[in-house]
Amino acid sequence: MEKTHDFPPPPSYLQASREIPRLPSCCLCCNVRIGSMILAVYHILLNIIVIAATLYAIFTKNVLDVDSRLRITPTYAVVTIALAVALIFMAASLLHGARKHRPGLLLPFFCIQVFDLGLTTISAVYYATDFKLFDLKLQELYQAFRLDEQSMSRPVFNGLFIGTVILLYLFKVYFATCVWRCYKFLQATENLRDQPEYYSNVPELADSKRKLLSEFPPAYE
């Protein structure tokens, strides 16, 4: 009796391609892999600027002073530089993983994104449940920017600040989703590469596999 393999029925190319995660359209008009790489480069450059600005403020004794309430101390500088270096390494891991099709290297940066979203959500809920404290913080920011009723009224400033915070939060959610979808895509293509015998038994499926792996990653649209 002829032996049969224990593999499940191999999927068709159409079925396999449907399993690749996709994101809705975006103004960047690029796929999730390129988008993740751009995000990684942005974070690397941003944290290099943070490190340079912090070192400049310490070595030139030019501290940020807003009404003598906010100052860059050596301890604050050390913590800031340490965090920036850690973020640079995680962003470099994201860049290398997306470029070399290694999905596991995307997870450290994604975990930081989830942690950041969690902290932002908790902070938003905390301030939303204490309106007096929230209004006090807005008043402190209004005074820190040295604004007055002639330059910008309090209601306008409050609206702009809240709108900016909401917009930044939505961007954080979107880019975290982008990195996660890129991870799922790279993982899916890696699983296909790990099954050469399974797909090579049927010529048409082998051709479909080669076509699928040679395609670009999923586009945003």
C-alpha positions in Angstrom: 0.0 0.0 0.0 1.3 3.4 -0.9 2.3 5.6 2.0 0.6 8.8 2.6 2.2 11.8 4.4 0.7 13.2 7.6 0.6 16.8 6.3 -2.8 18.5 6.0 -4.0 19.4 2.4 -1.7 22.1 1.1 -3.3 25.5 0.6 -3.8 27.0 -2.7 -1.9 30.2 -3.6 -5.1 32.2 -3.3 -5.8 30.8 0.1 -2.2 31.4 1.3 -2.2 35.0 0.0 -5.4 35.7 1.8 -3.7 34.8 5.1 -1.2 37.6 4.7 -2.2 40.5 6.9 -2.9 43.9 5.4 -3.4 47.4 6.6 -5.8 50.0 5.3 -4.5 52.7 3.0 -2.2 55.4 4.4 -0.7 58.7 3.2 2.7 56.9 3.1 1.5 54.6 0.3 4.0 51.9 1.1 4.0 48.4 2.4 4.2 47.5 6.1 7.8 46.3 5.8 9.0 49.6 4.3 6.9 51.5 6.7 8.5 49.6 9.7 11.9 50.4 8.3 11.1 54.1 8.0 9.7 54.1 11.5 12.9 52.5 12.8 15.1 55.0 11.1 13.0 57.9 12.4 13.4 56.6 16.0 17.1 56.1 15.6 17.6 59.7 14.3 15.2 61.1 17.0 17.0 59.5 19.9 20.4 60.5 18.5 19.1 64.1 18.5 17.9 63.6 22.1 21.3 62.3 23.2 23.1 65.2 21.5 20.8 67.8 22.9 21.1 66.4 26.4 24.9 66.3 26.2 25.0 69.8 24.8 22.9 71.1 27.7 25.1 69.4 30.3 28.5 70.3 29.0 27.7 73.9 28.1 25.7 74.4 31.3 22.7 75.5 29.2 19.9 74.0 31.2 16.3 74.1 30.2 14.7 76.5 32.6 11.0 77.3 32.5 10.1 79.6 35.4 12.8 77.7 37.5 10.5 74.6 37.6 12.1 72.3 35.0 15.8 71.8 34.9 18.1 69.2 33.3 20.1 67.7 36.2 23.0 65.2 35.7 20.7 62.4 37.0 18.0 63.3 34.6 20.6 63.4 31.8 21.9 60.0 32.6 18.5 58.4 32.6 17.5 60.2 29.4 20.6 59.0 27.6 20.3 55.5 28.9 16.7 55.3 27.6 17.6 56.8 24.3 20.4 54.3 23.8 18.1 51.4 24.6 15.5 52.7 22.1 18.2 53.1 19.5 19.1 49.4 19.9 15.5 48.3 19.7 14.9 50.5 16.6 18.0 49.0 15.0 16.7 45.5 15.8 13.4 46.5 14.1 15.3 47.8 11.1 17.5 44.7 10.8 14.6 42.3 11.3 12.4 44.0 8.7 15.3 44.2 6.2 16.5 40.6 6.7 13.0 39.0 7.1 13.6 38.0 10.7 10.3 38.5 12.5 11.6 37.8 16.0 13.7 40.9 15.9 10.6 43.1 15.6 9.2 42.0 18.9 11.3 44.2 21.3 10.3 47.4 19.6 6.7 46.2 19.4 6.7 45.5 23.2 8.0 49.0 23.8 5.2 50.4 21.7 2.6 48.4 23.6 4.1 49.5 26.9 4.0 53.1 25.8 0.4 52.8 24.7 -0.5 51.3 28.1 1.1 54.1 30.0 -0.5 56.7 27.8 -3.9 55.1 28.2 -3.6 54.9 32.0 -2.5 58.5 32.2 -5.4 59.6 30.0 -7.9 57.7 32.1 -6.3 59.1 35.3 -6.5 62.7 34.2 -10.0 62.3 32.7 -11.4 61.1 36.0 -9.9 64.1 37.9 -11.0 67.2 36.0 -9.6 69.6 38.6 -6.1 68.1 38.3 -6.3 68.0 34.5 -7.3 71.7 34.4 -4.5 72.5 36.8 -1.9 70.8 34.5 -3.3 72.7 31.5 -3.0 75.9 33.4 0.7 75.1 34.2 1.4 74.4 30.6 -0.3 77.6 29.5 1.9 79.6 31.9 5.0 77.6 30.9 4.6 78.7 27.3 4.2 82.3 28.5 0.9 82.7 26.8 -1.7 85.3 27.5 -5.2 86.1 26.4 -4.0 88.4 23.6 -1.7 85.7 22.0 -3.9 82.7 22.6 -6.9 82.2 24.9 -7.1 79.4 27.4 -10.0 77.6 25.6 -8.1 77.6 22.3 -4.9 76.4 24.0 -6.8 73.6 25.8 -8.5 72.5 22.6 -5.2 72.5 20.6 -3.5 70.5 23.4 -6.2 67.9 23.7 -6.5 67.5 19.9 -2.7 67.1 19.6 -2.6 64.5 22.4 -5.4 62.5 20.7 -3.7 62.7 17.3 -0.4 61.5 18.8 -2.2 58.6 20.5 -3.9 57.6 17.2 -0.5 57.7 15.5 1.0 55.5 18.2 -1.8 52.9 17.7 -1.4 53.0 14.0 2.4 52.5 14.0 2.1 49.7 16.6 -0.4 48.0 14.3 2.0 48.5 11.4 4.9 46.8 13.2 2.6 43.9 14.3 1.2 43.3 10.8 4.8 43.4 9.4 5.7 40.8 12.1 2.8 38.6 11.1 3.6 38.8 7.4 7.3 37.9 7.9 6.3 35.1 10.2 3.8 33.8 7.5 6.5 33.9 4.8 9.0 32.3 7.1 6.6 29.4 7.8 6.3 28.9 4.0 10.0 28.8 3.6 10.2 26.2 6.4 8.1 23.7 4.4 10.0 23.0 1.2 9.1 19.3 0.9 5.5 20.0 1.7 5.1 22.4 -1.2 7.6 20.8 -3.6 5.5 17.6 -3.9 3.0 19.3 -6.1 4.5 21.4 -8.9 1.7 23.9 -9.2 1.8 24.6 -5.4 5.6 24.9 -5.6 5.2 27.6 -8.3 2.6 29.3 -6.1 4.9 29.3 -3.2 7.8 30.8 -5.2 5.4 33.4 -6.5 4.1 34.3 -3.0 7.6 34.6 -1.5 8.9 36.7 -4.4 6.1 39.2 -4.0 6.4 42.5 -2.1 5.1 42.6 1.5 1.4 43.6 1.9 0.6 47.1 1.0 -1.3 49.5 3.2 -4.2 49.7 1.0 
